[in-house]
Amino acid sequence: MDQGIIGSIFTVVVFVCFFGVVWWAFSSRNKKDFDEAANLPFADENQPKSEKEKRES
């Protein structure tokens, strides 16, 4: 096998992997998990510990 054939095979493998990842990311069965992960930054509500912190915010 020469370098051209190996490069072509590698390109096809990467192409198939790319479409596999895209299919997995947009599949409807993962939507609930991704929605929960997207809302994680908003789930951590910090409560002020003192009156000074309440006045600063």
Secondary structure, 3 states (H helix, E strand, C coil): CCHHHHHHHHHHHHHHHHHHHHHHHHCHHHHHHHHHHHCHHHHCCCCCCCHHHHHHC
